[in-house]
């Protein structure tokens, strides 16, 4: 399992002014893997990246790179390269000189530099931009120059700190695809930091979910989505109804006044658990035929489906259905065993998964907040 | 409305630039006058480059400005980067505020406090000369640093904090990263900081005034010291040149920074603006290098000396502190006295100027500088002797002392001729414009003649002002009787309504241009004015007048006594004294000059009229009570007349 590990973080802890930023992080990253650190702002993802980059010394722990502890290796000698949040392009140099910067530093001969720079600019579709000044480029173009600059010196690992955060939605989607293609083409390990779960799901081989300086879960996008370890992960990745339940015995859980069949086992008898049901996994039926029933308190047309908020025993569920239901309608709900995921109780229990305060407006506000790039100073 | 706006803007700029254009205009004046244009000529520009003195002061100023700007820029840049990198926002704010305070501080406070510091430290480490070029340089660096920081901080703030990390990431060690990435992005701030520091240092007067030593004089200090006589037109020429050089520098800096803002699409096409800016910078640099290296050495001495001068003290330094414009300096094909002395003896002369007896006294009293030669006036010599601030002269080493006219030996302030040797002599008389005044006046009473109401000028200092009334009243100029002063004050009050103005230096302008008809002033200066305006005439009032003697002395803080004696003897040399008498235009107490047939002013009735015609009186150093009394009276006169 650990045979082609390139970076191994061991027991990394960092605190600033008595405040814990990273709490005993343990993580390994395989060669040529696309790993994403995902979490809300302040979760420690950028700090972890900066420790790998060599810009920050952890208070304790080890950073193993290719089998060697590199804690004492300064940033400029590490075989990793970073693409910074706002690119950090050198404003006094033109595109060519920006891309050639690392090569010149390595005393590569001129012809070789020219060749490499042209190849890189070709790779990022900026051929012919060599003599342009940085300030004459658009955000997307600057992004590409930053990528070309980092890739020009052929790093083993590329660190990307919310690289698409400053781009508009359309451009972001395009760049996601391009970055993924590039990573596969070049065979370089990408460590990608983002707070955008969709970005993480669509690009990564492995996602590392972080919150409050701790790793909450590591896994493939499918694992994380389908088998969240706790209420935080379940809520952060996609929409989830997280309902209090009791595990009656293996394969039987009781919640919302009904006993459901499920596929989970290995819990103690009558153990209190968190039950996760994704909104799209609920079948809407007539009240009489449903396993449980409730009243629709809000209905929004989303195009492909309606998004309903349903009050079931004073707990607000989110349900996505193609059936048209109006506010005030009483509906029945069916949930098949495969759609139920049981989690052990955690510190996050009870904080997430209830849509009682939900409204579209809030959601949008949340997104706006999340889109503001967080000063890494503050996070670090 | 638009037209009104334009007119207003034009007026503002006219107001700002008119003085400069007037100055540039007069720098091309054929004559010496600052009010009458006598024809176009490059005379003063030529003069500028043939007068060693001015060029020395200019070179000093440039060396000081370049050194202080360079050092302040380095220190300021490092400090700014340090402040910017501070983690504590509070500490940053405090430091920046602290940085702002020196800029708000009045220069005079900065100057005085720096002087006190230097003197204090100098005493602690036992220096006799605590003020020197070094202290001046330190002061300039000190007041420049805040401006450099102020210029760099905004650029640092604009710089992405990740730039350094990005450079390190690409393989630069931290220090290289700073030079390769941070420095270029703040370079325009550094440049404007350096230029600002340079210009501030270039024209600083007040701080330099307090912190300069005896071995160095900058241009602003020199110009200020010229106020005893008039500012010479070669200064207009120099100021015009400096204005143009600074203008070029500013335009160049602006062109570059404007260029930078516009961010040309292609960096390598060399837009015209950059070329222009480059050419301008080259011009500025060349003129600075020219000024720094300029030596006017096409100068051969053919003087025969009475005494013999040895090279015994060659390599030593002599600090001479004299009035501005009070020595023949090589301008107008005259002899450069100091250079002549340097060639003859190998002694280096540091020649600096003061503008009044009191300024000289204050500098001497500060004990922070030592001079070897000073040239104070009579009453000041009395005061200096009284306070033990002069050293006795060894007359056996001054062979040429026998050339001093017996009339100027044993004068009241130095009865035994132990401390001083007369340098110049002058009398106050009345200058009048023959086209405006009827007949030939012969009395002070003309200054009270209502016929000339509005055209009479009066001295704008108490002692000289009182003198005019005291003479008319036939009083002793050094009376300690309060009733005498009261009577004189009464007379001056009567005069107030008919006065055109109370002036000192402006007398030159007003009389030369015919703006005033009557003014009391020194005979020597009248000759200068008459050159410009031949309608002017001069007389010594029959009631008597004030006479002054400026004498060469050696202060008790002397460092190079033997060389000082040699210098004094040299000043008495017939050829040297002649050159000085021709240049200064005051009467000479040196009989070799007075009797010299080559002396253009030989027997000049204005300068050398016998004092049989009119009684003359010296000013004495009055006691404090009397001084306070007449000063109070004078203030009242000024107050009631306005």
Interface residues (C-beta under 8 A of the other chain):
Chain A: X53 X54 X55 X74 X75 X76 X77 X80 X81 X82 X84 X85 X86 X88 X89 X90 X91 X92 X93 X94 X101 X102 X105 X106 X131 X132 X133 X135 X136 X149 X150 X153 X376 X377
Chain B: X160 X161 X162 X163 X165 X166 X167 X168 X169 X170 X171 X172 X173 X174 X176 X177 X181 X184 X185 X187 X263 X264 X265 X266 X267 X268
